[in-house]
Amino acid sequence: MSSVLEIEFAAQDVARTRFALSPLWEVVASLRVLLGADAHGLHRRWTEAVRPRIAAARLDLTPLTSLVTVPTAGIPSFLVPPPTVPQPSLAVELAALRATPPPLLRTSTPPARAGVAALRADPERGLARLAETIEGYWEAALAPYWPRIRTLCEGDVQHRALLLAQGGMQRLFDDLDPHLAWDEGTLQLASRCRSGRARLDGRGLLLTPSAFVWPRIFSDVVAEWQPTLRYPPRGTGTLWEERAQPHPEALAGVLGRGRAVLLAELTGPASTTELARRTGLSAGGVSQHLSALRAAGLVSAHRSGRTVLYARTSVAEALVAQSSGPSPGSS
């Protein structure tokens, strides 16, 4: 049964409410999914693709899994401080994590206390190892998919910004999530973990869309940082669906046929060998085309164990979307 957490807004809080994306939060939220927090199977395609890559990379995730446990909902606040800019890179967020002051290395989540105690015993080395673990996990599990995730979250932020402009906070929160309701300067959140009243004290509220939290909202309103809500963006259920294939003919005039075919095939991360098998191109030809696409900012490379996986960048995703309509000459 849900309780209700009431978050009080003053005028200054309304003025400082903002949106931001967070690669570091997606690391934590996606790890929870891999650990079993996906009862509805929303991310099944992703987990089935990622588990063998993590195994192949021989990643020791203990520094991270000692802090992120399932089914316990609590996550140590210091692990995911709110970003200070709208779209930070993972490197920027990890720099902040490495610089966490030792007094902030604490948690109210019992299963995470042993992991936090290990960090407090040697903060500099422990935080460095934790950041290195996150980097390895990111490269194997999230980096190849980040353009798709970021596009989803960016689209949601643009939608919410328009609602805010049209109808203020009432319109924004009425549409944000069924767990939220706005009532005369107070945001009411149906929560499984907290109840009572919380004040923002002029800090405003940070709203972070997250691909891996559905059907929940994660709130952190008591930490030293800006109070934060992480919520599922619109369209999360379609995130891993097969995308419409672009017409290589539409791209071939710009990229050349071989590169256009490869870009069309990269609906998900794939290796040179796999792309050669699927397209009928030689492995050497695929490698040359991928190098050119990478130099043009259309393809990124990510190592998974001994394999290098290639994926579309955000620029390529936008290009593919524009070329996925009716083929040239069709009626």
N, C-alpha and C positions, 0 to 999 in steps of 0.2 A: 504493500500500500504506500502511495506517494505522500510525502509531506510537502509543505509549501514554504519556499524561501522567498521572502519579500526583500527586494533590493531598492532602497530609497535613493532617488535622484534629486539633487539640487540643480539650480540653473547652471552652475559651473560644470556639473557632471554631464549634463546634456551637451554643453559646448565641447567637452573633451571626449565624448564617445566617438570611437573610430573603428575601422576595420584593418586587419592585417592577416597575411598568410604566414605560416610557420612550418618550414620543412622539419625542424626538430620535433615539433608536436606530432607531425605525421609519422615520424619514426616511432615514437612511443605508442601512438594510437594503432598503427599497423602491426606493431609487435604484439599488442593485446589481441588482435585478430588472429595472428599466428598461434598464440597461446590458447586460443579457444573461445575468445569473446566475439563469436560470429554465429550465434545460434540459428540465424535465418539463412546462412549460407550466401549472403550478399556478395562476399568477396571470394567465393570458392575458386573461380577461374584464376584469380591472382595468387591465392595460396598454393594451388596446384602447380603453378609455374615457378613460384619463388622457393618453395621448400627444397627442391633438388639443387637449386643454385646455391642456397646457403650451405647445404651439405657439401657440395663440391668445393666451395670456398673454404671449408673447414673452419668456419667462424666459431670462436668461443664467445658466446653472448652472455656469459655469466655476469660480467660487470653491469650489464643492462637488465637482465632478467632478475637479478637480485633486488632491483628497485621497482620493476614493473611486474605485478603479479595479477593473476586471474584466478578466481572471479572477483577478488577484492578490487573495488573501484578506485580507491585512493591512489594518487600518484604524487610523489614528493614535489613540492612546488619548485624547488631549486633546479630540478631536472628540466623543466620546461618554462623558463621565465618568459614573459610576454615580449615579443619583438618590439623594438623601438621605432622601426620603420615599416612601411606597408608591405614590402616584399623582400625580406632579408634572404641572403643565401644561407645554406647550411653552415658554411665556413664562418660567417659572421655570428651565427647563433652559437656555434661551438666555441668560438673565442670568448663569448660571454660566459658560457658554462665553465670553461677552464679557469676563468677568473673569479669564480664564486667564492665569496669570503667564507672561511670556515664556520663562523657562527650561524650561517644560513643552511648549513648541511644538517638538516633535521627533517623528521617526518612524523606524522600522526598515524601512519598506516602500519600496523604491527608487522605484517610480513616483510616490509621493506627496512625494518630497523637494523637488521644484521648488515645489510648492504650499506646503509648509511653509516653505521659504526665503522665499517672497514674504510670508508672514504675519510672519515674524521681522523682515523689513526694516521693517515699519510695523505692529506688533501691534495698536494701538488701531484704526486705520482698517481693517486687514485683517480683524480679528475682527468689527467692526461690519458690514462688507460681507458676510462669510460668514453672519452671523446674519440679515441682511436677505434673502439668497438663500434660506436655509432657510425663512424665513417665507413667501416667495412660493411656493416649492415645496409647502410644507405646505398652503397655502390651495387650490392648484390640484389637488393629487394625493391628499392624505390627509384633510384636515379633513372633507369630506363623508362619508367612510367611517369616521371615527374611532369613532363610537358602536358600529358593528358590530365593529370590531377590538377595541375596549376590552372589549365584552361577552364576546367569545371569550376574551381573556386573563384577565379577571376570573374567569370560570367555571373556567379552568384552575387559577388560584391557589387558589380555594376547594376544588377537588378535591385538590390537592397538600397543602393544609393538613390536610384530613381524613386523608389517608394518613399524614402525619407524626404526627398525634395517635394514630392506630391502631397504627402499627408503628415509629415512630422513623425515623432516617435510612436504615436498611436498606430499609424499605418505600418511603420517598420516592424514593430514587435507583433502586431496582429498577424502578420504574414510570415514571420520568421520561423516559428515552430509551434506545434500544438501544445507543447509544454509551457509556453510563455504567454503571458497576458499583461497588458499595460493598463494601469488604472490610476489616473490622477497623480502622476509623478512617482508611482511605485511599479516596479517590474516584478511580477509574480512568476516564480519558477517552480513547477512541480518537480520535486527532487526526491530521489531514493536515499540520499545521504544526509541532507541538511534541512533544517527548518528554522523558523524564527525570522528575525529582521537583520539586515546588513546595510550599512551606510557606505557610500562611495567616497565621502569626505573630499569632494572636489577633484578626485583623480579620474573621473569618467569611467566608462566601461569599454573594454576591448572586445570586439566580436571577431572570432576567428572561424571561418568555414573549414571543416575537416572532413575529408573523404571517408575516414574510417571510424567515425563515432556513431553512425546511425544504428539504432533508433534513439539514441540518448543525447543529452546535452551534458557536457562537463563544465562545471563552474569552479572557479577559484576566486573568492572574493575577500579572503582574509589574509593573504600573504603580503609581503612587503612591497610587491610589485603592483602594477595596475590591475584592478579586478578584471577577470576575463571569463567570457563564455565561449566554449568551443561547440559548434553546432553543425548538423549535417546540411550541406548545400543542396539546392534544387538539382534534380537529375542524378543523384548519387546511384540510384538503382540502374542507370544505364551506363555507368562508368566502364564496365568490362564487357559490354555488348560488342559484337563485331561491328565495326564501322563500315559505312558505305565505301566500296572500293572506288578510288579515283579512276578516271579513264586515262591510261597511259598516253593515248593520243593527244589529250589536252595538255599534258606536261612535256611530251616529247619535243615539241617545237622549241621549248625553252631549254630543256635539260639534255636532250638526246634520248633516244628510245631506251637504251640500256639502263640509264640512270632513272628514267621515269618508271620503268618496270620495277626496279628495286625499291624505289620510294613507295610505289603502290603496294608492294608486298610487305612492307614494314608496318603492318597493322599491330604488331607486337614485337618486342625485342627478338632478334635472331642473329645467328652466327653466319660467317661467310660461307661455311659448308652448307648450312641449311638453305641459305638464299640461293646458292648455286643449284642445289637439288630442285628447289621449287621453281626457279626461273628457266633452267636449262642453259644458263650462262656458265662459262668456265670459272673455276675458283679464282684464277688470276684476273679475269675480267671483272668479276664481282669486287675483288679487292681494290682494283684500280678505280672503279666507279665509286665505291664507298669512300675512298680517300678524297676524291674530288667533291663528293657531297659533304663530307666532313669539313673540308676546307671552306666550302661555301656556307657553312653554318646550318645545313639541313639535316645532318646526321650526327649523333654523338656515339661514343664508344664507351663500353663499361665492361670491366673484367669480372668474370665469375669463375673462380677457380682457374683452370687452364684455358678457358674459353673467353673470347671477347664477343660481347653482344652489341649489336648496333640498333639504334632506335631513332625515330624521328625527333627532331627538336620542335619547339613551339612554333618556330617560323615554318617548318615543314608541315606541321599539323594544319596551320592556317592555309598554306598553299594547297594541300590536299583537299581541304574542305571546299575551297573555291572550285576545284576541278572535279568534284564528285556529282555534279548535276548531269543533265542529259548529255550524251556524247555528241560531239560536233556532227552536224548534218542530220541528227535525228529529228523526227517531226512530233 
